[in-house]
Structure formats: structure tokens, C-alpha cells
Amino acid sequence: MKRIYILAAALLILSAFLFWWFSPTQVLKRRTMILLDTLTMDASTGKSGRQLGVYRLNSLLAEQVELSTPTIERANGTFDRAELESGFSWICQQAKQTRFVLDEIQSIDVASDRGKVVFTLEALVELPSYNPADGQFQVTFQWQREKDVWRLSSAEWLEK
């Protein structure tokens, strides 16, 4: 009889964990962290290792992504996924290093097939001649669920 209670308790705990793990809030948090990890490149990372990030980026982006940033004027607007992959590929080849460290998540809001993650971020993009991003930013990611996969549809960066 004790075994049944232990098994029932274990199944209840496992079910609760799976419900939490696959909740939209946790999925958006993980997708945000994966995106920031993909954009981060150490100075010691080789070019081939960096280029693998371009393929990983593809699975995170919607067909059209709207970008808004005060630090790079040409990076504002709506872009096709292929344009962003091409731009990221260029950064992979040119950047000495990039670093995106999430400081704090302020909010995660989910409504049906749309989600919004607001957070602060320490960012560094070090190119040979200048640093287009260096400091703390207030960031808002808009996510959209497409065929049961959350994809980034909008990113807004504001200097803090």
C-alpha cells in the first residue's frame, strides 16, 4: 500500500514539474536565454564555431522581425529572417567579441499566441573600429507562437 502512495506522489511531482517546464512563461524565458547565448561570442571562439550560431538563430526568428535600437541607426526597421541571418553572419566574422548578459527579468506576459519579455541586459559588441553596443539596456522581446514554436517577432533596445 505504501508503494502506491509513493508512486502516486512521484507521478504528481513529475506532472507538476512538466506543467511548469512547458508553461509558456518558462518557454519564453528559456527562448530568451537561448537567443542571448546565441548572440554571445567569446574572443577565443573560432569562425566556424561562430557561424554555427547563424543556424541556431534561424530557429528563433519569425519570418519578419522588427528591430528598434538607438545605438545603430541602420539596424532599425522590419527585416526578413534571411537579412538578419546575413547581418549576424557578418558580425560573426567581424566582431572581436560579443557579450549579452541578462541582468534581471522585469516581466513575462503571455496572451494566447503572443508573449512579451521585458528585461535589463549588459551588452557588449566589440568591432575592430568601434563598439556599437556597450552598457546596460532595457530590452523588450515580442514573441509569437508559430506552429507550436515561439519565434522572436520584435526586439526593442533602449539605453539605460
Secondary structure, DSSP 8 states (H G I E B T S, - for coil): -HHHHHHHHHHHHHHHHHHHHTSHHHHHHHHHHHHHHHH-B-TT--HHHHHHHHHHHHTTEEEEEEEE-SS-GGG-EEEEHHHHHHHHHHHHHH-SEEEEEEEEEEEEEEETTEEEEEEEEEEEEE-SS--SEEEEEEEEEEEEEETTEEEEEEEEEEE-
